Amino acid sequence: MLIVAIAWIYVVGLMALTEPTVVAGIVTFLFYCVVPLGILFYLAGSRKRKARRVAMEQAAHAARMAARQAAESGPAGE
């Protein structure tokens, strides 16, 4: 998918260069390249973000359980 994104940036960059004014070129690049690719990469990364969040929740739960077991066992040396 990265190669397609790079090719799209190239194509839209050339489109932006052919615009009659600098402002039109910037607007073309933003609305044809930056915004769509930002949305695409956000949607493509949603599974990774969800998996990372679940892993962090599981690690936090395991840490809470370990702390609870340590507190229930009492101070060391008794």
CORGILIN-V671367 format. One line per field, one symbol per residue. ss: DSSP state (~ for helix, > for strand, _ for the rest). burial: 1 if it has 9 or more other ideal C-beta (glycine too) atoms within 8 Angstrom, else 0. A space follows every 50 residues. Layout:
BEGIN
ss = ???
burial = ???
END
This chain:
BEGIN
ss = _~~~~~~~~~~~~~~~~____~~~~~~~~~~~~~~~~~~~~~~~_~~~~~ ~~~~~~~~~~~~~~~~~~~~~~~_____
burial = 00001001100110110010000111011101101010011000000000 0000000000000000000000000000
END
